[in-house]
Amino acid sequence: MANKRLVVIVSIVGGLLLIPYIAMQLTDQVNWTLSDFVVAGVLLLSTGLICDFGIRKLNKVQHRILFGLAMFGVLFLVWAELAVGIFGTPFGGS
């Protein structure tokens, strides 16, 4: 069962990474480098694996939902910081 979940998580991450790759082929407005794909892949994969861990370890549905929302919130904040620098750290994209 764990291998099936891992395959699903990796497939979803790969599918999500195909979106900017295809967009790069169709327009000049999307310009990702290899490092952008690596960072996005690490962020998405780690979020997926942490959520899977939480789903397996937490028993109550409410706890699972809150944990998942918290993880996606953290993912969004990190992604936004890396993309446009909402917090003004040296890692900000703009």
N, C-alpha and C positions, 0 to 999 in steps of 0.2 A: 504494500500500500504506500509506503514512504517513497519508493522509486517512482510510482505513478504520479504522486503529488509533485515530486521534483521535476519530472518530465513536463507536467502541466505548467509549472511555474516558469521553467526555462523557455517553453514554447510561447507563453504569454509575453515574456520579456523580449524574446526574439521578434515576435509580431509587433510589439510596440516600437522596437528599434527600426523595424522596416518602414514605419511611417515617415520619419525624417529622411531616410535613405531614398525612398521613392520620391519624396518631395524635392530632394536635391536634383533628381534626374529631370524633373518637370519645370523647375523654376530656379532662378538665380537668387531668390530671396532667402532660401535656406542654405546655409553654408556651414556644415558641421565638419570638424576634423576628426581624425581617428581618436584623439584624446576625448573629444566630446562624446563619442559613442562608447568609449571605455567607461567614462565617469557615469554616464546615464545607465549603462548596463550594470555597473556595480551598485548604484543606488537602487535601481529597480529590483535586481536580484536579491540584494540584502533585505530590502523591504518585504519582498515576497517570502523569503525564508524565515524572517522574524515573525511575520504574520502566521505562517504555517506552524511555527513553534508555539506561538500563543494559542492557536486553535487547538493544538494537541494537548497543551498543558492546562488550559483553563476549562473549567467544567460548566460554569453558568453562561448562558447565552448572552446575558447583559454584559458580563465581563469580556467575552469574546468581541462583542460589538464595540465596546469602549476601547479595548486594546487595538482593534483594527483601525478605528477612527483616529486614535492617537498616533499610530504608525504612519497612516496616510497623511496626517497633519504634519508630522516631522518631515516626511518625504517632500511634501509641498513646500515647506519653509526652506529646506536645504536646496531644493531645485530652484526656487525663486531667488535665493541668495546667489547661487552660482550663475543664474541667468542674467539678473539685472542688479544685484547688489542691494537688496532692500534694507539690510542692516549696516551696510558700509564697511564690511570686513575686507581685508586684502584679497579674498577669494571671489569677490563680486565680479560679475561679468561686464559691467559698464564702467 
